[in-house]
Amino acid sequence: MYTFYQGVALMSFSDDDVSEERIKRSVNDWRSKYPIASAIFDKIPSMDLGEVVGTMYLVDVVKRLVKIRALRLSVPEGKEPLDLLDDKLSDQKVEEKINALKKSYPTAGGILERIHHMDLKEATMATFALDSMESLLKIRAALILPS
């Protein structure tokens, strides 16, 4: 099944993928695998399109912040990856972004507060959870758009 919006194919899903049941099943799975994000996962089945789009933005930004954390943890001490030398990715800038997001998206407070304290294993798990969340949001949007 292709999802079209104004004549443009947005993405391809099988009929089995695009269902309320699939979303609920995946939400339940991730609630137990990554409870810190359960407040967000729990809302996905009932989100309207505006909430879906806003949450997709949030997920995108949080994924970048978690990837920065994972990158810093994976680089040997004393070595600095070139990307991290950029002032845009300084600890202060990351902290400012986290604080701004917590005000705008209080349901994401738990995961946002954890970012600076994540070890590499948790940062990797958070990346997987956020990727899954993004997929579920796309499926939710695909269910809303045709209506």
C-alpha positions as CSV (number, residue, x, y, z in Angstrom):
1,M,0.0,0.0,0.0
2,Y,1.3,3.4,-0.9
3,T,0.3,6.5,1.0
4,F,-0.3,9.4,-1.3
5,Y,-0.7,13.1,-0.4
6,Q,-1.6,15.5,-3.1
7,G,-0.6,12.9,-5.7
8,V,2.9,12.3,-4.2
9,A,3.8,8.8,-2.9
10,L,5.1,9.4,0.6
11,M,6.1,5.9,1.6
12,S,5.2,2.3,1.1
13,F,3.7,0.1,3.8
14,S,2.1,-3.3,3.6
15,D,-1.6,-3.5,4.6
16,D,-0.4,-5.4,7.7
17,D,1.9,-2.5,8.7
18,V,-0.7,0.3,8.5
19,S,-3.2,-0.5,11.2
20,E,-4.2,0.8,14.6
21,E,-3.6,-2.7,16.0
22,R,0.1,-2.6,14.7
23,I,0.6,0.7,16.4
24,K,-0.9,-0.5,19.7
25,R,1.2,-3.7,19.6
26,S,4.4,-1.9,19.0
27,V,3.6,0.7,21.7
28,N,3.2,-2.1,24.2
29,D,6.5,-3.7,23.1
30,W,8.4,-0.5,23.4
31,R,6.8,0.5,26.7
32,S,8.5,-2.4,28.4
33,K,11.7,-2.2,26.4
34,Y,12.3,1.5,27.0
35,P,10.0,2.7,29.8
36,I,11.6,6.2,29.9
37,A,9.8,7.0,26.6
38,S,6.5,5.3,27.4
39,A,4.7,8.6,28.0
40,I,5.3,9.5,24.3
41,F,4.7,6.0,23.0
42,D,1.4,5.8,24.9
43,K,0.0,8.9,23.1
44,I,0.8,7.8,19.6
45,P,-2.4,5.8,18.9
46,S,-4.6,8.7,19.7
47,M,-2.6,11.6,18.2
48,D,-4.1,13.9,15.6
49,L,-2.0,15.0,12.6
50,G,-0.7,18.1,14.3
51,E,0.5,16.1,17.3
52,V,2.1,13.6,15.0
53,V,4.0,16.2,13.1
54,G,5.1,18.0,16.3
55,T,6.3,14.7,17.8
56,M,8.1,13.8,14.6
57,Y,10.1,17.1,15.0
58,L,10.8,16.3,18.6
59,V,12.0,12.8,17.8
60,D,14.3,14.1,15.1
61,V,15.9,16.6,17.5
62,V,16.2,14.1,20.3
63,K,17.8,11.5,18.0
64,R,20.5,14.0,17.1
65,L,21.2,14.8,20.7
66,V,21.4,11.1,21.6
67,K,23.7,10.4,18.6
68,I,26.0,13.2,19.8
69,R,26.1,11.6,23.2
70,A,26.8,8.2,21.7
71,L,29.5,9.6,19.5
72,R,31.2,11.3,22.4
73,L,31.1,8.0,24.4
74,S,32.4,5.9,21.5
75,V,35.5,8.1,20.8
76,P,38.6,7.2,22.8
77,E,39.6,9.7,25.5
78,G,41.8,12.4,24.2
79,K,40.6,12.0,20.7
80,E,38.0,14.4,19.4
81,P,36.0,13.7,16.3
82,L,36.0,16.6,13.8
83,D,32.3,17.0,14.0
84,L,32.4,17.7,17.7
85,L,34.8,20.5,17.3
86,D,32.1,22.6,15.8
87,D,30.8,25.1,18.4
88,K,27.2,24.2,17.4
89,L,27.6,20.9,19.3
90,S,29.1,22.2,22.5
91,D,27.8,20.9,25.8
92,Q,26.3,24.3,26.5
93,K,24.4,24.4,23.2
94,V,23.1,20.8,23.8
95,E,22.0,21.8,27.3
96,E,20.2,24.8,26.1
97,K,18.4,22.8,23.4
98,I,17.4,20.1,26.0
99,N,16.0,22.8,28.4
100,A,14.0,24.5,25.5
101,L,12.6,21.1,24.5
102,K,11.6,20.2,28.0
103,K,9.5,23.4,28.2
104,S,7.8,22.7,24.9
105,Y,7.4,18.9,25.3
106,P,7.0,18.0,29.0
107,T,6.1,14.4,28.1
108,A,9.7,14.0,26.8
109,G,11.2,15.3,30.0
110,G,12.4,11.9,31.2
111,I,14.4,11.0,28.1
112,L,15.7,14.6,27.7
113,E,17.0,14.7,31.3
114,R,18.8,11.3,30.8
115,I,20.8,12.2,27.7
116,H,23.8,13.6,29.5
117,H,23.8,10.6,31.9
118,M,23.4,7.8,29.3
119,D,26.1,5.2,28.9
120,L,26.8,3.9,25.4
121,K,24.4,1.0,25.8
122,E,21.5,3.2,26.9
123,A,22.3,5.7,24.1
124,T,22.2,2.9,21.6
125,M,18.9,1.6,23.0
126,A,17.4,5.1,23.0
127,T,18.4,5.4,19.3
128,F,16.5,2.2,18.5
129,A,13.5,3.3,20.5
130,L,13.5,6.7,18.8
131,D,13.8,5.0,15.3
132,S,10.8,2.8,16.2
133,M,8.9,5.8,17.5
134,E,9.5,7.6,14.2
135,S,8.2,4.7,12.2
136,L,5.1,4.5,14.4
137,L,4.5,8.2,13.9
138,K,4.7,7.7,10.2
139,I,2.3,4.9,10.3
140,R,-0.1,7.0,12.4
141,A,0.2,9.8,9.9
142,A,-0.5,7.3,7.0
143,L,-3.7,6.3,8.8
144,I,-4.8,10.0,9.3
145,L,-3.9,11.4,5.8
146,P,-6.4,9.5,3.7
147,S,-9.3,10.5,5.9
